[in-house]
């Protein structure tokens, strides 16, 4: 079997598995990437001088949410809310505590608003507009996490922490 020539004119190396009468071409290399851009979380960074409980109060009032305090994530305060209409769980997490930054690359943001799942662009714009109306908010910005191990590890650890604390505890 000759190598397949795509429209670009370059040869694609193929590895063939032989069965009794057929040869099945398989790609030589399989690239496992991180999540595609369409599935990447739409993280929003918030800069404010408000304490976490005050920010949560204003977010609950402006967005008609019910953010509730959960177990801290690596010493950083964590609030979550499950939006049943949009079927998204939102997490508000402090980017810094007394000793360290959760994401040092984003020192200008005090809090991270992280959805668990995709968010419509229109809904995200509505959220940013509503958050900017809160008194004491200095900056609201979209955050694109770099595709390095630190960002992937952060999201994985947060997801594991959220699944651990949302499990019902045996009595």
QUILINDA-V86351 format. One record per residue. RES is the residue in one letter. SS is DSSP state (@ for helix, = for strand, . for the rest). OMEGA is omega in whole degrees, 0 to 359 (* if undefined). Layout:
RES|SS|OMEGA + RES|SS|OMEGA
This chain:
X|.|180 + X|.|176 + X|.|180 + X|.|178 + X|=|179 + X|.|182 + X|.|181 + X|.|178 + X|.|179 + X|.|177 + X|=|177 + X|.|180 + X|.|181 + X|=|174 + X|=|184 + X|=|173 + X|=|182 + X|=|171 + X|.|184 + X|.|184 + X|.|186 + X|.|170 + X|=|182 + X|=|180 + X|=|176 + X|=|177 + X|=|182 + X|.|181 + X|.|174 + X|.|181 + X|.|176 + X|.|181 + X|.|173 + X|.|182 + X|.|178 + X|.|183 + X|@|182 + X|@|180 + X|@|180 + X|.|182 + X|.|180 + X|.|185 + X|=|179 + X|=|177 + X|=|181 + X|=|174 + X|=|182 + X|=|174 + X|.|181 + X|.|174 + X|.|185 + X|@|181 + X|@|177 + X|@|178 + X|@|178 + X|@|178 + X|@|181 + X|@|177 + X|@|178 + X|@|182 + X|@|184 + X|@|187 + X|@|183 + X|.|178 + X|.|174 + X|.|178 + X|.|181 + X|=|181 + X|=|178 + X|=|176 + X|=|181 + X|=|176 + X|=|181 + X|.|179 + X|.|179 + X|=|183 + X|=|185 + X|=|176 + X|=|179 + X|=|176 + X|=|177 + X|=|178 + X|=|184 + X|.|180 + X|.|182 + X|.|181 + X|.|179 + X|=|174 + X|=|180 + X|=|177 + X|=|173 + X|=|184 + X|=|178 + X|=|180 + X|.|180 + X|=|170 + X|.|185 + X|.|189 + X|.|190 + X|.|174 + X|=|176 + X|.|174 + X|.|184 + X|@|180 + X|@|182 + X|@|181 + X|.|181 + X|.|179 + X|.|180 + X|.|182 + X|=|177 + X|=|176 + X|=|189 + X|=|174 + X|=|175 + X|=|182 + X|.|182 + X|.|180 + X|.|177 + X|.|182 + X|@|180 + X|@|180 + X|@|179 + X|@|178 + X|@|177 + X|@|179 + X|@|181 + X|@|180 + X|@|180 + X|@|180 + X|@|179 + X|@|179 + X|.|181 + X|.|178 + X|.|179 + X|.|178 + X|=|181 + X|=|185 + X|=|171 + X|=|184 + X|=|174 + X|=|181 + X|=|173 + X|.|180 + X|.|177 + X|.|182 + X|.|178 + X|.|184 + X|@|182 + X|@|181 + X|@|178 + X|@|178 + X|@|179 + X|@|181 + X|@|179 + X|@|180 + X|@|177 + X|@|179 + X|@|178 + X|@|179 + X|@|180 + X|@|179 + X|@|179 + X|@|184 + X|@|180 + X|@|177 + X|.|176 + X|.|182 + X|.|178 + X|.|181 + X|.|*
